[in-house]
Amino acid sequence: MKKLRFKNRKGLLYFGIGDKFKSSKLKYTNINKNIIIGKFKSGLLDEELNLNTVNGIPTVVELLQEVMSSKYKVLKHKTMLAYNITCKTKIIPYFKDMRVHEIKPINIKRFQDSIVDMGLQKQTIVLARVLLKEVFALAIINEWIILNPIKMVDMPKIKSTKKKMKPFTLDEIDLILENSKLVLKNFLGISFFSGVRSGELLALKWEDINFETDTITIDKTIAEGTINTPKTASSHRDIEMLPKVKEFFKSQQMVTGLKNTFVFLSRSNNYYSNNSFFYKEYQKVLKLLKIEKRAMHNTRHTFASIMLNNKIDPHWVSNTLGHDNLDITLKVYAHYMPRKDKMSIEFLEKRYKNGTHYT
């Protein structure tokens, strides 16, 4: 957006954009300058400054702010963080002061190509396209443009290299727990044998732990210091507390149970805003034991792989993990389920052992 400029000519206030100035027929005072600025922002000076075709049409960034404001009302904190990062690091630096009517499909393509050239993940472009699509949808509603340029440009093809999961073995779990300090040991022990996400575990209060029915109620999570409802509707669940998990909860109860608040409390007796403390300590233990560095989320993968590899009912595993359906669980973990080269179908073999049952 071009900047409004002022000049004092013999005590009179002149205003303009670029090198051409017009007389306001007002005295050169700060009050009168503010009056002119107000008219300029409201578009009342468009005709005088020949801005009829430009001023009044917002920039991409201005409409983006409107889109983001509406998303804040409905999206979870963690999702908004991803959108915010995409806005600040990708969309705003690229489009800067470009107005919505100036954007052509080629601009969108070049924008997407710039992200691909950075070697970033497909998800970054997906998020950017979602936001820009809504930006131009607003522009169409306001009759600033006719066509949405995003719809005219395909999503670029990006080879996604899926990171291979490397679950811990039971021997490695034992080693890690044996070499962890008490609170970290309890945190990792619960994670390894329940499959709960770190944010869900940090949000647990003692009222969510029922030692009589051996169940854990998961109805909240912590992300970047904010307590929210779980990731999805299916993530809101009551899960079975296995004996091994109960052992670690009982141990942690000796640390924070008397305070009757969160299961895990920081030194300031408040909940942890994220898992960074546990992550750092966990990595120290892996380094000490010369075990390959792995993400904290690997504890969840470890739980799923161990259970499925030991023929635990996949439906139970899926419900415990809080997946929307069994298909999600099988898509990620099916290769951990043991397979037989030759299947023995006992009920059929028994029924037809001596020929058909009719004879």
Residue, then its C-alpha position, 0 to 999 in steps of 0.5 A: m500500500k502506497k504511503l500518504r505524504f504531506k507538505n507544508r506550503k505557505g502554512l497550507l496542508y498539501f497531501g499526495i501519493g508519489d510526487k503529486f500533491k493536492s491542497s487540502k485548503l486547510k492549515y498545516t496542523n497535526i489535527n488536520k493531517n489526522i483528518i486527511i489520514g482518516k479520509f484516506k483510510s476510508g476511501l474518501l480521497d480515492e477519486e482525488l488521488n486517482l485510486n479508484t481501481v486500487n484503494g479499497i481493494p485489500t491485500v492478501v495479508e489483510l484478508l488473511q488476517e480476517v480468515m485467521s480471526s474466524k479460525y481462532k473461534v473454531l479450531k484447537h490451539k495446536t491446529m492454529l499454531a500450524y496455521n500461524i507458522t504457515c502464515k508468518t513464514k510462508i504466505i506473508p513474506y511471499f505476498k507482502d503488499m500484493r492486492v487480491h485482484e493482482i494475484k493470478p494463477i501463475n503467482i500461486k504456482r510460483f508460490q507453491d514451487s518456492i515451498v517445494d524448492m525449500g524441501l518442506q513437507k507436503q503439509t505446509i502447502v496443504l495448509a497454505r492452500v486452505l488459507l489462500k482458498e478462503v482468502f480468495a473466497l472472501a474476495i469473490i463474495n466482496e466482488w473484488i475478483i471473479l475466479n479463485p486462482i487457487k482452484m486453477v492450480d493443482m497441488p504439486k506432486i511431492k515425494s513423501t518419504k515416510k519415516k520408518m518407526k523403530p519401536f523399542t523392544l521390551d529389553e530396551i524398555d526395561l533398560i530405559l526405565e532402570n536408568s531413569k529418575l523416579v518421575l521420568k521413570n513413571f512418565l515413560g512407564i505409563s507411556f510405554f504400557s498405555g499408549v497415551r499421547s504425551g499431551e494427554l498424560l500431562a493433562l491427567k489429574w488424579e480424579d481421572i485415575n480410578f484405582e478401583t475399576d482400573t480405568i483412566t479417563i482421557d478427556k483433555t490434552i495439553a499443547e503449548g501451555t493450553i489445556n484443550t479437549p482431546k485431538t478427536a472425538s474418539s480420543h475422548r475415552d476411558i481406557e483399561m489401566l494395565p497392572k504395569v501402568k497401575e504400578f507407575f501411577k501408584s509410584q507417582q501418587m507418592v510424589t504428587g498424589l497428596k496435592n490432588t491435582f495433576v498427576f505430573l507437576s512441575r517444580s512450581n507445583n503447576y502442570y507442565s505446559n509441554n513435554s520438553f522437560f521429559y523429552k530432554e531427560y529421556q534423550k539423556v537416558l538414550k544417549l547414556l545407554k547408546i540407544e538410537k535417538r527417537a521421538m517421545h511419540n515412539t513410546r506410543h508406537t512401541f505400545a501398539s507394536i508390542m500389543l499387536n505383535n503379541k496377538i492382543d485384540p486389534h480392536w482393543v488396541s485401537n480403542t486404547l490408542g483413541h483412533d477413529n476406527l480400526d482401519i487407522t490402526l491397521k494402516v499404521y501397525a498391521h505389519y507388526m501383527p504376526r503372520k503364519d505361512k500356513m493357516s490352520i482353520e481348526f473349526l473347519e478341519k474339525r467339522y469335516k474331518n471325517g467327511t461332510h457332516y451329512t454322512 
